Amino acid sequence: PDELRLLRALTEHSRIPDIAQAARIAPGDAKERITDLVLAARAGDTTNLIVLAHAWNLLSADRSTVTPEGASR
C-alpha cells in the first residue's frame, strides 16, 4: 500500500515535495524511498519503474478488471 501510493505519486508529480505530499511521506525521506522502490523493482530508474508498473498492471484504477479476450497485457 505505501509503495503503491509512492508509485502513483511518481506518475502524477515531478517535484519531490509534491511526490512526498501525495505519497504521505516526509519530503526529506522521499528520495531514499524512491531509490528503495527502484531497487526493489530492479528498475534502472524512475522512468523504467513506471514502465514496469504499467506492464505489471499496478497503476490501473481497478486492478481486478478482466483483460478482454485476445488483448495483450
N, C-alpha and C positions, 0 to 999 in steps of 0.2 A: 504493500500500500504506500509506504513512504517513498519507495523507489519509483513507483508508477507516477506518483504526484510530481516528483522531481523530473521524471522523463517528460511528462506532459508540459511542465513549466518550461523545459528546454525547447519544446516545439512551439511554444507560444510567445516566448520572450527572448531577447538577445542580450540584455544588460543583466549583470549579476544581481544587482539589487531587486530587479523585477522578478528574476528567476527565483531568488531566495524568498521573496514575499509570496509568490504563487505556490512555492513548494512548502511554505510554512517552516522555513529553516532560517537560522541566523545568517545574515549576509557574510559574516566572517567565516562561516563554515561551508558556504556554497561551493567554492572552487574545489575544496577537498572532497566533498560529497559527489560532485560531478566527476572528478577524476576516479573516485572509487567505483562509481557506476560504469564508467567507460571501461575500466579494467575488469570489472566483474563480468561484463558482457563480451569481453575480448574484442572490443571495437577499437579502431585506431584513433578515433577522435569523436567529438560530439556529433559531427555530421554523420559519420558511419554508425554511431549509436542510434540515431534517429532512423536511418535507413533500415537497420536491423530490427528496430522496434516495429516499424511498419511491416516488414517482412514476417515478423513473428506475430503479427496481428495484436500487438499490445496497445495500440493507440486508437483503435476504433471505439466509437461511442458505446456500442453494445457488443462486447466480445463474444457473446453467445449466439450471434446471428449465424445462420447457416449459409455457407457459400453455395450459390446457385450451381446446379448440376452443369458440369462442363467448364466451369470457371476455374482459372488457375489461381493459386494463392501467391 
